Amino acid sequence: MSDRSFLVLKSRREIRMMRKPGLVVWEAHERIAETVRPGVTTRELDAIAESVFQRHGAEPLFKGYPGDPPFPAVTCISVNDEIVHGIPGDRVLQTGDIVSIDTGCRIDGWCGDAARTHAVGQIDEQSQLLLDVTRGVLDLAVQLLPQREWWSEVAEEMESFVNAAGFSMVDQFVGHGIGQEMHEPPQVPNYWDPEM
């Protein structure tokens, strides 16, 4: 069943409320980007996000997220072939790594959440192509949104773009809406799904 029937559009006021946590998440990502380099541990990057959130009185969304055990960190940090939900720790970043950092916070009852991927030092051509294609497909999606009626139309073009570059989409995970909760309808796949 599609999430279409459960989608609730946000008002201008609600979008303004979501801007504050979104900007704090952006600031956390900017501080982390300044620190990503060989020799830094993923735990150190996590501490940067936690410090930014504390300074703004923001509640981290990931730390304590229900699971067995609850998620232990403020960020999900995935290195190289890890796709999502990596747990920060003592892993030391090396030249040639690519590292994806996902984090989010809540301020005044509203959530912000975003992920960014970084090159660690000099990376090989294939890794750089991957980063270029992922940035390109994001730009494509943003460009197509006002031009298409259904998300499936956007996702189909995204998948074609990625496939044409010699890569494929991850179909085990999807994006999501956000608002007063971190995960709200609709589910947003990066691949073509006629239900969306």
ABEGO torsion letter per residue (X at the ends): XBAAAABBBBBAAAAAAAAAAAAAAAAAAAAAAAABBBGBBAAAAAAAAAAAAAAAGBBBAABGBBBOBBBABABBBBBEABABGBBBBABBBBBGBBBBBBBBBBBGGBBBBBBBBBBBEBBBAAAAAAAAAAAAAAAAAAAAAAABABAAAAAAAAAAAAAAAGBBBBAABBBBBBBABABBOBBBBABBBAAX
